[in-house]
Amino acid sequence: MGERRRVKQTRSLEERMAEQAAKLKTMADRLPAGAEREALLKQVRIAEIGAHITDWLRSPGLQPPK
């Protein structure tokens, strides 16, 4: 079995997810209403959530149990 390929990321996960969300949104906007467009819009929502997850985890509203 070969060695695992390692990639040094130059951008944060949040940046990459936001970029992916924007790209998918552009693709979805070009499609007519239908299942394919809805599937892309679902992926957009998932990518947008991924782009903001670190902010949510660091928010002061989340406190460890006492």
N, CA, C and O atoms as a Tripos MOL2 file, in Angstrom:
@<TRIPOS>MOLECULE
protein
  264   263    66     0     0
PROTEIN
NO_CHARGES

@<TRIPOS>ATOM
      1 N           0.8390   -1.1680    0.0000 N.3       1 MET1
      2 CA          0.0000    0.0000    0.0000 C.3       1 MET1
      3 C           0.8900    1.2390    0.0000 C.2       1 MET1
      4 O           1.8800    1.2900    0.7300 O.2       1 MET1
      5 N           0.5480    2.2360   -0.8100 N.am      2 GLY2
      6 CA          1.3560    3.4400   -0.9380 C.3       2 GLY2
      7 C           1.2300    4.3560    0.2600 C.2       2 GLY2
      8 O           0.3680    4.1800    1.1210 O.2       2 GLY2
      9 N           2.1080    5.3300    0.2900 N.am      3 GLU3
     10 CA          2.0570    6.3020    1.3790 C.3       3 GLU3
     11 C           0.8660    7.2290    1.1910 C.2       3 GLU3
     12 O           0.4180    7.4920    0.0760 O.2       3 GLU3
     13 N           0.3900    7.6940    2.2830 N.am      4 ARG4
     14 CA         -0.7260    8.6260    2.2600 C.3       4 ARG4
     15 C          -0.2270    9.9870    1.7890 C.2       4 ARG4
     16 O           0.7920   10.4910    2.2610 O.2       4 ARG4
     17 N          -0.9530   10.5580    0.8650 N.am      5 ARG5
     18 CA         -0.5670   11.8650    0.3240 C.3       5 ARG5
     19 C          -0.9590   12.9560    1.3200 C.2       5 ARG5
     20 O          -2.1060   13.0230    1.7630 O.2       5 ARG5
     21 N          -0.0180   13.7880    1.6560 N.am      6 ARG6
     22 CA         -0.2810   14.8810    2.5940 C.3       6 ARG6
     23 C          -0.2460   16.1990    1.8380 C.2       6 ARG6
     24 O           0.6510   16.4430    1.0310 O.2       6 ARG6
     25 N          -1.2130   17.0290    2.1040 N.am      7 VAL7
     26 CA         -1.3020   18.3210    1.4430 C.3       7 VAL7
     27 C          -1.2580   19.4050    2.5110 C.2       7 VAL7
     28 O          -2.0400   19.3820    3.4610 O.2       7 VAL7
     29 N          -0.3550   20.3390    2.3520 N.am      8 LYS8
     30 CA         -0.2780   21.4770    3.2680 C.3       8 LYS8
     31 C          -1.2720   22.5260    2.7890 C.2       8 LYS8
     32 O          -1.1150   23.0910    1.7060 O.2       8 LYS8
     33 N          -2.2880   22.7820    3.5920 N.am      9 GLN9
     34 CA         -3.3100   23.7440    3.2050 C.3       9 GLN9
     35 C          -2.8040   25.1620    3.4470 C.2       9 GLN9
     36 O          -2.2390   25.4670    4.4970 O.2       9 GLN9
     37 N          -3.0190   26.0200    2.4540 N.am     10 THR10
     38 CA         -2.5950   27.4080    2.5910 C.3      10 THR10
     39 C          -3.7440   28.3010    3.0350 C.2      10 THR10
     40 O          -3.5310   29.4440    3.4380 O.2      10 THR10
     41 N          -4.9630   27.7750    2.9590 N.am     11 ARG11
     42 CA         -6.1370   28.5280    3.3900 C.3      11 ARG11
     43 C          -6.8800   27.7200    4.4450 C.2      11 ARG11
     44 O          -6.7920   26.4930    4.4680 O.2      11 ARG11
     45 N          -7.5970   28.3940    5.3010 N.am     12 SER12
     46 CA         -8.3220   27.7060    6.3680 C.3      12 SER12
     47 C          -9.4970   26.9160    5.7890 C.2      12 SER12
     48 O          -9.9510   27.1640    4.6720 O.2      12 SER12
     49 N          -9.9650   25.9750    6.5710 N.am     13 LEU13
     50 CA        -11.1320   25.1950    6.1740 C.3      13 LEU13
     51 C         -12.3210   26.1240    5.9310 C.2      13 LEU13
     52 O         -13.0830   25.9340    4.9820 O.2      13 LEU13
     53 N         -12.4710   27.1220    6.7870 N.am     14 GLU14
     54 CA        -13.5880   28.0450    6.6500 C.3      14 GLU14
     55 C         -13.5270   28.7860    5.3130 C.2      14 GLU14
     56 O         -14.5500   28.9610    4.6500 O.2      14 GLU14
     57 N         -12.3270   29.2210    4.9180 N.am     15 GLU15
     58 CA        -12.1750   29.9180    3.6360 C.3      15 GLU15
     59 C         -12.5070   29.0030    2.4730 C.2      15 GLU15
     60 O         -13.1820   29.4080    1.5270 O.2      15 GLU15
     61 N         -12.0300   27.7670    2.5460 N.am     16 ARG16
     62 CA        -12.2920   26.8120    1.4650 C.3      16 ARG16
     63 C         -13.7720   26.4660    1.3770 C.2      16 ARG16
     64 O         -14.3100   26.3310    0.2770 O.2      16 ARG16
     65 N         -14.4420   26.3190    2.5280 N.am     17 MET17
     66 CA        -15.8740   26.0160    2.5240 C.3      17 MET17
     67 C         -16.6780   27.1900    1.9730 C.2      17 MET17
     68 O         -17.6350   26.9870    1.2270 O.2      17 MET17
     69 N         -16.2990   28.4160    2.3320 N.am     18 ALA18
     70 CA        -17.0020   29.5990    1.8210 C.3      18 ALA18
     71 C         -16.8210   29.7080    0.3130 C.2      18 ALA18
     72 O         -17.7640   30.0510   -0.4010 O.2      18 ALA18
     73 N         -15.6270   29.4210   -0.1750 N.am     19 GLU19
     74 CA        -15.3730   29.4550   -1.6110 C.3      19 GLU19
     75 C         -16.2010   28.3890   -2.3240 C.2      19 GLU19
     76 O         -16.7740   28.6500   -3.3820 O.2      19 GLU19
     77 N         -16.2620   27.2140   -1.7570 N.am     20 GLN20
     78 CA        -17.0570   26.1320   -2.3430 C.3      20 GLN20
     79 C         -18.5330   26.5130   -2.3780 C.2      20 GLN20
     80 O         -19.2160   26.2540   -3.3680 O.2      20 GLN20
     81 N         -19.0300   27.1270   -1.3010 N.am     21 ALA21
     82 CA        -20.4290   27.5430   -1.2460 C.3      21 ALA21
     83 C         -20.7250   28.5560   -2.3540 C.2      21 ALA21
     84 O         -21.7600   28.4660   -3.0150 O.2      21 ALA21
     85 N         -19.8290   29.5100   -2.5570 N.am     22 ALA22
     86 CA        -20.0280   30.5180   -3.5960 C.3      22 ALA22
     87 C         -20.0260   29.8870   -4.9880 C.2      22 ALA22
     88 O         -20.8310   30.2510   -5.8460 O.2      22 ALA22
     89 N         -19.1190   28.9410   -5.2010 N.am     23 LYS23
     90 CA        -19.0370   28.2800   -6.5100 C.3      23 LYS23
     91 C         -20.3120   27.4730   -6.7810 C.2      23 LYS23
     92 O         -20.8610   27.5250   -7.8810 O.2      23 LYS23
     93 N         -20.7760   26.7330   -5.7810 N.am     24 LEU24
     94 CA        -21.9870   25.9350   -5.9450 C.3      24 LEU24
     95 C         -23.2090   26.8240   -6.1690 C.2      24 LEU24
     96 O         -24.0910   26.4880   -6.9590 O.2      24 LEU24
     97 N         -23.2570   27.9570   -5.4700 N.am     25 LYS25
     98 CA        -24.3860   28.8880   -5.6320 C.3      25 LYS25
     99 C         -24.4270   29.4110   -7.0530 C.2      25 LYS25
    100 O         -25.5010   29.4930   -7.6490 O.2      25 LYS25
    101 N         -23.2780   29.7670   -7.6050 N.am     26 THR26
    102 CA        -23.2160   30.2420   -8.9830 C.3      26 THR26
    103 C         -23.7150   29.1660   -9.9390 C.2      26 THR26
    104 O         -24.4670   29.4550  -10.8700 O.2      26 THR26
    105 N         -23.2960   27.9310   -9.7070 N.am     27 MET27
    106 CA        -23.7340   26.8240  -10.5620 C.3      27 MET27
    107 C         -25.2450   26.6290  -10.4580 C.2      27 MET27
    108 O         -25.9200   26.4300  -11.4680 O.2      27 MET27
    109 N         -25.7740   26.6860   -9.2320 N.am     28 ALA28
    110 CA        -27.2020   26.4810   -9.0260 C.3      28 ALA28
    111 C         -28.0180   27.5960   -9.6690 C.2      28 ALA28
    112 O         -29.0960   27.3460  -10.2080 O.2      28 ALA28
    113 N         -27.5100   28.8230   -9.6150 N.am     29 ASP29
    114 CA        -28.2300   29.9600  -10.1970 C.3      29 ASP29
    115 C         -28.3850   29.8300  -11.7110 C.2      29 ASP29
    116 O         -29.2850   30.4290  -12.2980 O.2      29 ASP29
    117 N         -27.5250   29.0620  -12.3300 N.am     30 ARG30
    118 CA        -27.5810   28.8870  -13.7850 C.3      30 ARG30
    119 C         -28.5440   27.7860  -14.2090 C.2      30 ARG30
    120 O         -28.8430   27.6460  -15.3950 O.2      30 ARG30
    121 N         -29.0280   27.0080  -13.2530 N.am     31 LEU31
    122 CA        -29.9060   25.8870  -13.5740 C.3      31 LEU31
    123 C         -31.3680   26.2830  -13.4240 C.2      31 LEU31
    124 O         -31.7040   27.1410  -12.6080 O.2      31 LEU31
    125 N         -32.2320   25.6590  -14.2090 N.am     32 PRO32
    126 CA        -33.6700   25.8810  -14.0130 C.3      32 PRO32
    127 C         -34.1240   25.1740  -12.7400 C.2      32 PRO32
    128 O         -33.4350   24.2950  -12.2240 O.2      32 PRO32
    129 N         -35.2810   25.5660  -12.2490 N.am     33 ALA33
    130 CA        -35.8320   24.9240  -11.0530 C.3      33 ALA33
    131 C         -35.9500   23.4300  -11.2970 C.2      33 ALA33
    132 O         -36.3430   22.9980  -12.3810 O.2      33 ALA33
    133 N         -35.6120   22.6580  -10.3010 N.am     34 GLY34
    134 CA        -35.7010   21.2020  -10.4350 C.3      34 GLY34
    135 C         -34.8250   20.5050   -9.4150 C.2      34 GLY34
    136 O         -34.2220   21.1420   -8.5510 O.2      34 GLY34
    137 N         -34.7630   19.1930   -9.5260 N.am     35 ALA35
    138 CA        -34.0530   18.3680   -8.5470 C.3      35 ALA35
    139 C         -32.5530   18.6590   -8.5250 C.2      35 ALA35
    140 O         -31.9470   18.7130   -7.4560 O.2      35 ALA35
    141 N         -31.9550   18.8480   -9.7000 N.am     36 GLU36
    142 CA        -30.5060   19.0980   -9.7450 C.3      36 GLU36
    143 C         -30.1560   20.4120   -9.0480 C.2      36 GLU36
    144 O         -29.1820   20.4900   -8.3000 O.2      36 GLU36
    145 N         -30.9610   21.4350   -9.3010 N.am     37 ARG37
    146 CA        -30.7230   22.7390   -8.6580 C.3      37 ARG37
    147 C         -30.9110   22.6320   -7.1470 C.2      37 ARG37
    148 O         -30.1170   23.1770   -6.3800 O.2      37 ARG37
    149 N         -31.9570   21.9320   -6.7210 N.am     38 GLU38
    150 CA        -32.1990   21.7710   -5.2840 C.3      38 GLU38
    151 C         -31.0570   21.0180   -4.6110 C.2      38 GLU38
    152 O         -30.6860   21.3380   -3.4820 O.2      38 GLU38
    153 N         -30.4970   20.0240   -5.2920 N.am     39 ALA39
    154 CA        -29.3660   19.2730   -4.7330 C.3      39 ALA39
    155 C         -28.1550   20.1860   -4.5620 C.2      39 ALA39
    156 O         -27.4530   20.1010   -3.5540 O.2      39 ALA39
    157 N         -27.9060   21.0600   -5.5420 N.am     40 LEU40
    158 CA        -26.7840   22.0030   -5.4220 C.3      40 LEU40
    159 C         -27.0280   22.9910   -4.2890 C.2      40 LEU40
    160 O         -26.1110   23.3040   -3.5300 O.2      40 LEU40
    161 N         -28.2640   23.4840   -4.1700 N.am     41 LEU41
    162 CA        -28.5690   24.4350   -3.0970 C.3      41 LEU41
    163 C         -28.4210   23.7840   -1.7200 C.2      41 LEU41
    164 O         -28.0470   24.4490   -0.7540 O.2      41 LEU41
    165 N         -28.7120   22.4940   -1.6320 N.am     42 LYS42
    166 CA        -28.4990   21.7720   -0.3700 C.3      42 LYS42
    167 C         -27.0050   21.7270   -0.0420 C.2      42 LYS42
    168 O         -26.6150   21.9130    1.1100 O.2      42 LYS42
    169 N         -26.1730   21.4810   -1.0540 N.am     43 GLN43
    170 CA        -24.7230   21.4690   -0.8510 C.3      43 GLN43
    171 C         -24.2300   22.8600   -0.4550 C.2      43 GLN43
    172 O         -23.3030   22.9830    0.3460 O.2      43 GLN43
    173 N         -24.8490   23.9140   -1.0150 N.am     44 VAL44
    174 CA        -24.4920   25.2910   -0.6520 C.3      44 VAL44
    175 C         -24.7360   25.4990    0.8410 C.2      44 VAL44
    176 O         -23.8780   26.0320    1.5440 O.2      44 VAL44
    177 N         -25.9030   25.0790    1.3230 N.am     45 ARG45
    178 CA        -26.2250   25.2640    2.7430 C.3      45 ARG45
    179 C         -25.2410   24.5110    3.6320 C.2      45 ARG45
    180 O         -24.8190   25.0250    4.6680 O.2      45 ARG45
    181 N         -24.8770   23.3050    3.2330 N.am     46 ILE46
    182 CA        -23.9180   22.5190    4.0160 C.3      46 ILE46
    183 C         -22.5590   23.2180    4.0470 C.2      46 ILE46
    184 O         -21.9300   23.3000    5.1020 O.2      46 ILE46
    185 N         -22.1060   23.7170    2.9060 N.am     47 ALA47
    186 CA        -20.8170   24.4120    2.8430 C.3      47 ALA47
    187 C         -20.8470   25.6920    3.6690 C.2      47 ALA47
    188 O         -19.8620   26.0250    4.3280 O.2      47 ALA47
    189 N         -21.9710   26.4160    3.6400 N.am     48 GLU48
    190 CA        -22.0820   27.6470    4.4350 C.3      48 GLU48
    191 C         -22.0230   27.3380    5.9250 C.2      48 GLU48
    192 O         -21.3990   28.0730    6.6910 O.2      48 GLU48
    193 N         -22.6640   26.2640    6.3340 N.am     49 ILE49
    194 CA        -22.6030   25.8560    7.7400 C.3      49 ILE49
    195 C         -21.1560   25.5260    8.1020 C.2      49 ILE49
    196 O         -20.6630   25.9500    9.1480 O.2      49 ILE49
    197 N         -20.4840   24.7770    7.2490 N.am     50 GLY50
    198 CA        -19.0800   24.4370    7.4960 C.3      50 GLY50
    199 C         -18.1970   25.6610    7.5990 C.2      50 GLY50
    200 O         -17.2520   25.6850    8.3880 O.2      50 GLY50
    201 N         -18.5000   26.6820    6.8040 N.am     51 ALA51
    202 CA        -17.7010   27.9050    6.8220 C.3      51 ALA51
    203 C         -17.8580   28.6690    8.1400 C.2      51 ALA51
    204 O         -16.9670   29.4290    8.5190 O.2      51 ALA51
    205 N         -18.9760   28.4770    8.8400 N.am     52 HIS52
    206 CA        -19.2290   29.2400   10.0720 C.3      52 HIS52
    207 C         -19.1120   28.4130   11.3460 C.2      52 HIS52
    208 O         -19.3050   28.9370   12.4430 O.2      52 HIS52
    209 N         -18.8050   27.1550   11.2140 N.am     53 ILE53
    210 CA        -18.8270   26.2740   12.3920 C.3      53 ILE53
    211 C         -17.8090   26.6770   13.4620 C.2      53 ILE53
    212 O         -18.1070   26.5990   14.6530 O.2      53 ILE53
    213 N         -16.6240   27.1020   13.0550 N.am     54 THR54
    214 CA        -15.6120   27.5040   14.0380 C.3      54 THR54
    215 C         -16.0770   28.7200   14.8340 C.2      54 THR54
    216 O         -15.8710   28.7890   16.0460 O.2      54 THR54
    217 N         -16.7050   29.6800   14.1500 N.am     55 ASP55
    218 CA        -17.2380   30.8490   14.8490 C.3      55 ASP55
    219 C         -18.2690   30.4250   15.8920 C.2      55 ASP55
    220 O         -18.2700   30.9260   17.0170 O.2      55 ASP55
    221 N         -19.1380   29.5040   15.5110 N.am     56 TRP56
    222 CA        -20.1710   29.0500   16.4320 C.3      56 TRP56
    223 C         -19.5490   28.3350   17.6220 C.2      56 TRP56
    224 O         -19.9890   28.5160   18.7570 O.2      56 TRP56
    225 N         -18.5260   27.5230   17.3670 N.am     57 LEU57
    226 CA        -17.8990   26.7930   18.4530 C.3      57 LEU57
    227 C         -17.1670   27.7180   19.4220 C.2      57 LEU57
    228 O         -17.0490   27.4120   20.6090 O.2      57 LEU57
    229 N         -16.6860   28.8300   18.9260 N.am     58 ARG58
    230 CA        -15.9600   29.7850   19.7760 C.3      58 ARG58
    231 C         -16.8640   30.8260   20.4000 C.2      58 ARG58
    232 O         -16.3910   31.6630   21.1680 O.2      58 ARG58
    233 N         -18.1440   30.8000   20.0970 N.am     59 SER59
    234 CA        -19.0550   31.8320   20.5900 C.3      59 SER59
    235 C         -19.1800   31.7370   22.1080 C.2      59 SER59
    236 O         -19.1130   30.6460   22.6750 O.2      59 SER59
    237 N         -19.3620   32.8770   22.7610 N.am     60 PRO60
    238 CA        -19.4550   32.8780   24.2170 C.3      60 PRO60
    239 C         -20.6990   32.1650   24.7270 C.2      60 PRO60
    240 O         -20.7620   31.8110   25.9040 O.2      60 PRO60
    241 N         -21.6870   31.9460   23.8680 N.am     61 GLY61
    242 CA        -22.9020   31.2430   24.2850 C.3      61 GLY61
    243 C         -22.6380   29.7790   24.6000 C.2      61 GLY61
    244 O         -23.3940   29.1610   25.3480 O.2      61 GLY61
    245 N         -21.5750   29.2200   24.0390 N.am     62 LEU62
    246 CA        -21.2360   27.8240   24.3160 C.3      62 LEU62
    247 C         -20.2560   27.7700   25.4770 C.2      62 LEU62
    248 O         -19.1030   28.1810   25.3480 O.2      62 LEU62
    249 N         -20.7120   27.2720   26.5840 N.am     63 GLN63
    250 CA        -19.8740   27.1730   27.7680 C.3      63 GLN63
    251 C         -19.7600   25.7170   28.1810 C.2      63 GLN63
    252 O         -20.7180   24.9560   28.0440 O.2      63 GLN63
    253 N         -18.5920   25.3180   28.6890 N.am     64 PRO64
    254 CA        -18.4630   23.9240   29.1380 C.3      64 PRO64
    255 C         -19.3670   23.6810   30.3590 C.2      64 PRO64
    256 O         -19.6370   24.6050   31.1260 O.2      64 PRO64
    257 N         -19.8270   22.4480   30.5330 N.am     65 PRO65
    258 CA        -20.6640   22.1460   31.7040 C.3      65 PRO65
    259 C         -19.8900   22.3960   32.9940 C.2      65 PRO65
    260 O         -18.6740   22.2130   33.0470 O.2      65 PRO65
    261 N         -20.6070   22.8160   34.0260 N.am     66 LYS66
    262 CA        -19.9760   23.0920   35.3350 C.3      66 LYS66
    263 C         -20.2510   21.9830   36.2920 C.2      66 LYS66
    264 O         -19.8070   22.0330   37.4390 O.2      66 LYS66
@<TRIPOS>BOND
     1     1     2 1
     2     2     3 1
     3     3     4 2
     4     3     5 am
     5     5     6 1
     6     6     7 1
     7     7     8 2
     8     7     9 am
     9     9    10 1
    10    10    11 1
    11    11    12 2
    12    11    13 am
    13    13    14 1
    14    14    15 1
    15    15    16 2
    16    15    17 am
    17    17    18 1
    18    18    19 1
    19    19    20 2
    20    19    21 am
    21    21    22 1
    22    22    23 1
    23    23    24 2
    24    23    25 am
    25    25    26 1
    26    26    27 1
    27    27    28 2
    28    27    29 am
    29    29    30 1
    30    30    31 1
    31    31    32 2
    32    31    33 am
    33    33    34 1
    34    34    35 1
    35    35    36 2
    36    35    37 am
    37    37    38 1
    38    38    39 1
    39    39    40 2
    40    39    41 am
    41    41    42 1
    42    42    43 1
    43    43    44 2
    44    43    45 am
    45    45    46 1
    46    46    47 1
    47    47    48 2
    48    47    49 am
    49    49    50 1
    50    50    51 1
    51    51    52 2
    52    51    53 am
    53    53    54 1
    54    54    55 1
    55    55    56 2
    56    55    57 am
    57    57    58 1
    58    58    59 1
    59    59    60 2
    60    59    61 am
    61    61    62 1
    62    62    63 1
    63    63    64 2
    64    63    65 am
    65    65    66 1
    66    66    67 1
    67    67    68 2
    68    67    69 am
    69    69    70 1
    70    70    71 1
    71    71    72 2
    72    71    73 am
    73    73    74 1
    74    74    75 1
    75    75    76 2
    76    75    77 am
    77    77    78 1
    78    78    79 1
    79    79    80 2
    80    79    81 am
    81    81    82 1
    82    82    83 1
    83    83    84 2
    84    83    85 am
    85    85    86 1
    86    86    87 1
    87    87    88 2
    88    87    89 am
    89    89    90 1
    90    90    91 1
    91    91    92 2
    92    91    93 am
    93    93    94 1
    94    94    95 1
    95    95    96 2
    96    95    97 am
    97    97    98 1
    98    98    99 1
    99    99   100 2
   100    99   101 am
   101   101   102 1
   102   102   103 1
   103   103   104 2
   104   103   105 am
   105   105   106 1
   106   106   107 1
   107   107   108 2
   108   107   109 am
   109   109   110 1
   110   110   111 1
   111   111   112 2
   112   111   113 am
   113   113   114 1
   114   114   115 1
   115   115   116 2
   116   115   117 am
   117   117   118 1
   118   118   119 1
   119   119   120 2
   120   119   121 am
   121   121   122 1
   122   122   123 1
   123   123   124 2
   124   123   125 am
   125   125   126 1
   126   126   127 1
   127   127   128 2
   128   127   129 am
   129   129   130 1
   130   130   131 1
   131   131   132 2
   132   131   133 am
   133   133   134 1
   134   134   135 1
   135   135   136 2
   136   135   137 am
   137   137   138 1
   138   138   139 1
   139   139   140 2
   140   139   141 am
   141   141   142 1
   142   142   143 1
   143   143   144 2
   144   143   145 am
   145   145   146 1
   146   146   147 1
   147   147   148 2
   148   147   149 am
   149   149   150 1
   150   150   151 1
   151   151   152 2
   152   151   153 am
   153   153   154 1
   154   154   155 1
   155   155   156 2
   156   155   157 am
   157   157   158 1
   158   158   159 1
   159   159   160 2
   160   159   161 am
   161   161   162 1
   162   162   163 1
   163   163   164 2
   164   163   165 am
   165   165   166 1
   166   166   167 1
   167   167   168 2
   168   167   169 am
   169   169   170 1
   170   170   171 1
   171   171   172 2
   172   171   173 am
   173   173   174 1
   174   174   175 1
   175   175   176 2
   176   175   177 am
   177   177   178 1
   178   178   179 1
   179   179   180 2
   180   179   181 am
   181   181   182 1
   182   182   183 1
   183   183   184 2
   184   183   185 am
   185   185   186 1
   186   186   187 1
   187   187   188 2
   188   187   189 am
   189   189   190 1
   190   190   191 1
   191   191   192 2
   192   191   193 am
   193   193   194 1
   194   194   195 1
   195   195   196 2
   196   195   197 am
   197   197   198 1
   198   198   199 1
   199   199   200 2
   200   199   201 am
   201   201   202 1
   202   202   203 1
   203   203   204 2
   204   203   205 am
   205   205   206 1
   206   206   207 1
   207   207   208 2
   208   207   209 am
   209   209   210 1
   210   210   211 1
   211   211   212 2
   212   211   213 am
   213   213   214 1
   214   214   215 1
   215   215   216 2
   216   215   217 am
   217   217   218 1
   218   218   219 1
   219   219   220 2
   220   219   221 am
   221   221   222 1
   222   222   223 1
   223   223   224 2
   224   223   225 am
   225   225   226 1
   226   226   227 1
   227   227   228 2
   228   227   229 am
   229   229   230 1
   230   230   231 1
   231   231   232 2
   232   231   233 am
   233   233   234 1
   234   234   235 1
   235   235   236 2
   236   235   237 am
   237   237   238 1
   238   238   239 1
   239   239   240 2
   240   239   241 am
   241   241   242 1
   242   242   243 1
   243   243   244 2
   244   243   245 am
   245   245   246 1
   246   246   247 1
   247   247   248 2
   248   247   249 am
   249   249   250 1
   250   250   251 1
   251   251   252 2
   252   251   253 am
   253   253   254 1
   254   254   255 1
   255   255   256 2
   256   255   257 am
   257   257   258 1
   258   258   259 1
   259   259   260 2
   260   259   261 am
   261   261   262 1
   262   262   263 1
   263   263   264 2
@<TRIPOS>SUBSTRUCTURE
     1 MET1         2 RESIDUE 1 A MET
     2 GLY2         6 RESIDUE 1 A GLY
     3 GLU3        10 RESIDUE 1 A GLU
     4 ARG4        14 RESIDUE 1 A ARG
     5 ARG5        18 RESIDUE 1 A ARG
     6 ARG6        22 RESIDUE 1 A ARG
     7 VAL7        26 RESIDUE 1 A VAL
     8 LYS8        30 RESIDUE 1 A LYS
     9 GLN9        34 RESIDUE 1 A GLN
    10 THR10       38 RESIDUE 1 A THR
    11 ARG11       42 RESIDUE 1 A ARG
    12 SER12       46 RESIDUE 1 A SER
    13 LEU13       50 RESIDUE 1 A LEU
    14 GLU14       54 RESIDUE 1 A GLU
    15 GLU15       58 RESIDUE 1 A GLU
    16 ARG16       62 RESIDUE 1 A ARG
    17 MET17       66 RESIDUE 1 A MET
    18 ALA18       70 RESIDUE 1 A ALA
    19 GLU19       74 RESIDUE 1 A GLU
    20 GLN20       78 RESIDUE 1 A GLN
    21 ALA21       82 RESIDUE 1 A ALA
    22 ALA22       86 RESIDUE 1 A ALA
    23 LYS23       90 RESIDUE 1 A LYS
    24 LEU24       94 RESIDUE 1 A LEU
    25 LYS25       98 RESIDUE 1 A LYS
    26 THR26      102 RESIDUE 1 A THR
    27 MET27      106 RESIDUE 1 A MET
    28 ALA28      110 RESIDUE 1 A ALA
    29 ASP29      114 RESIDUE 1 A ASP
    30 ARG30      118 RESIDUE 1 A ARG
    31 LEU31      122 RESIDUE 1 A LEU
    32 PRO32      126 RESIDUE 1 A PRO
    33 ALA33      130 RESIDUE 1 A ALA
    34 GLY34      134 RESIDUE 1 A GLY
    35 ALA35      138 RESIDUE 1 A ALA
    36 GLU36      142 RESIDUE 1 A GLU
    37 ARG37      146 RESIDUE 1 A ARG
    38 GLU38      150 RESIDUE 1 A GLU
    39 ALA39      154 RESIDUE 1 A ALA
    40 LEU40      158 RESIDUE 1 A LEU
    41 LEU41      162 RESIDUE 1 A LEU
    42 LYS42      166 RESIDUE 1 A LYS
    43 GLN43      170 RESIDUE 1 A GLN
    44 VAL44      174 RESIDUE 1 A VAL
    45 ARG45      178 RESIDUE 1 A ARG
    46 ILE46      182 RESIDUE 1 A ILE
    47 ALA47      186 RESIDUE 1 A ALA
    48 GLU48      190 RESIDUE 1 A GLU
    49 ILE49      194 RESIDUE 1 A ILE
    50 GLY50      198 RESIDUE 1 A GLY
    51 ALA51      202 RESIDUE 1 A ALA
    52 HIS52      206 RESIDUE 1 A HIS
    53 ILE53      210 RESIDUE 1 A ILE
    54 THR54      214 RESIDUE 1 A THR
    55 ASP55      218 RESIDUE 1 A ASP
    56 TRP56      222 RESIDUE 1 A TRP
    57 LEU57      226 RESIDUE 1 A LEU
    58 ARG58      230 RESIDUE 1 A ARG
    59 SER59      234 RESIDUE 1 A SER
    60 PRO60      238 RESIDUE 1 A PRO
    61 GLY61      242 RESIDUE 1 A GLY
    62 LEU62      246 RESIDUE 1 A LEU
    63 GLN63      250 RESIDUE 1 A GLN
    64 PRO64      254 RESIDUE 1 A PRO
    65 PRO65      258 RESIDUE 1 A PRO
    66 LYS66      262 RESIDUE 1 A LYS
